[in-house]
Amino acid sequence: MSSALLFQLQSFCILALMLYGVTQTKIRLRHIKIMSTAIIWDLILILQIELTRSAVAKAMKIIENPTMLKIHLIFAIGSVLLYIVMAVTGTKVYKGRNDLIPWHKKFGITTLIFRAMTLATSFFAA
């Protein structure tokens, strides 16, 4: 199995785990565990890609990169930034800031869209 296929498979599983985690919002602790696992797994996947492909060095060559890779990078970096927002708002909601639930939900939908687009564009950027 090639590393590209292994990365694609992991990426699909991460997105599927996130989608399952969304269905578990009523069971707060389960939702937190599932989503935390998916985010950590995704960060580990990024580290794997960096270690095998020197992805950061390639990404830094912005002018030379094909358009699809640039689009992929926007979604991938956006996903990571949104993970930070989700962790911050999610922690505050868990600690009782229920007024943040609508924001957490809106950012969550955006995060899922960005993560799905990261997966979709990875087929063309690899």
C-alpha positions in Angstrom: 0.0 0.0 0.0 1.4 3.4 -1.0 1.8 6.1 1.5 -0.6 8.3 -0.5 -3.3 5.7 -0.2 -2.7 5.2 3.5 -2.9 9.0 4.1 -6.2 9.1 2.0 -7.6 6.2 4.0 -6.7 7.9 7.3 -8.1 11.2 6.2 -11.4 9.5 5.2 -11.6 7.7 8.6 -10.9 11.0 10.5 -13.8 12.8 8.6 -16.1 9.8 9.2 -15.2 9.9 12.9 -15.9 13.6 13.1 -19.3 13.1 11.4 -20.1 10.4 14.0 -19.0 12.7 16.8 -21.4 15.3 15.6 -24.3 12.8 16.1 -23.2 12.4 19.7 -23.7 16.0 20.9 -26.4 15.1 23.3 -24.0 12.8 25.1 -21.4 15.5 25.9 -18.5 13.4 27.2 -18.8 11.0 24.3 -18.9 13.9 21.9 -15.8 15.4 23.4 -13.8 12.1 23.4 -14.7 11.4 19.7 -14.0 14.9 18.5 -10.7 15.1 20.4 -9.6 11.8 19.1 -10.4 12.9 15.5 -8.5 16.2 15.9 -5.5 14.6 17.5 -5.5 11.9 14.8 -5.6 14.6 12.1 -2.7 16.4 13.7 -0.7 13.1 13.8 -1.6 12.6 10.1 -0.2 16.0 9.3 3.0 15.1 11.1 3.2 11.8 9.1 2.8 13.7 5.9 5.5 16.1 6.9 7.9 13.4 7.9 7.5 11.4 4.7 7.0 14.2 2.1 8.5 17.3 3.6 5.1 18.9 3.0 6.0 22.2 4.7 9.0 22.8 2.5 6.8 22.2 -0.6 4.0 24.4 0.7 6.5 27.3 1.2 7.1 27.4 -2.5 3.9 29.2 -3.0 4.6 30.7 -6.5 5.7 27.3 -7.9 2.8 25.3 -6.5 -0.1 24.3 -8.7 -3.4 26.0 -8.1 -5.1 22.8 -6.7 -2.3 22.5 -4.1 -2.8 26.1 -3.0 -6.5 25.4 -2.6 -5.8 22.3 -0.6 -3.4 24.2 1.6 -6.0 26.9 2.3 -8.5 24.2 3.5 -5.8 22.2 5.4 -4.4 25.2 7.3 -8.0 26.5 7.8 -9.0 23.2 9.4 -6.1 23.3 11.9 -7.0 26.9 12.8 -10.6 26.0 13.2 -9.6 23.1 15.5 -8.1 25.7 17.8 -11.4 27.7 17.8 -13.3 24.5 18.4 -11.1 23.4 21.3 -11.4 26.9 23.0 -15.2 27.2 22.5 -15.8 23.6 23.3 -13.8 23.8 26.6 -15.8 26.9 27.6 -19.1 25.2 26.8 -18.0 22.2 28.8 -17.3 24.6 31.7 -20.8 26.0 31.6 -20.7 28.8 29.0 -23.9 27.5 27.2 -24.3 30.9 25.6 -21.4 29.8 23.3 -23.2 26.7 22.0 -24.6 28.5 18.9 -21.1 29.8 18.0 -19.5 26.4 18.7 -22.1 24.9 16.4 -21.5 27.4 13.6 -17.7 27.0 13.8 -18.2 23.2 14.0 -20.1 23.2 10.7 -17.4 25.4 9.1 -14.7 23.0 10.5 -16.5 20.0 9.0 -16.8 21.7 5.6 -13.1 22.7 5.6 -12.1 19.1 6.7 -14.3 17.6 3.9 -12.7 20.0 1.4 -9.3 19.1 2.6 -10.0 15.4 1.9 -11.6 16.2 -1.5 -8.7 18.4 -2.7 -6.1 16.0 -1.4 -6.9 13.7 -4.3 -5.8 16.4 -6.7 -3.0 17.9 -4.7 -1.1 14.6 -4.0 
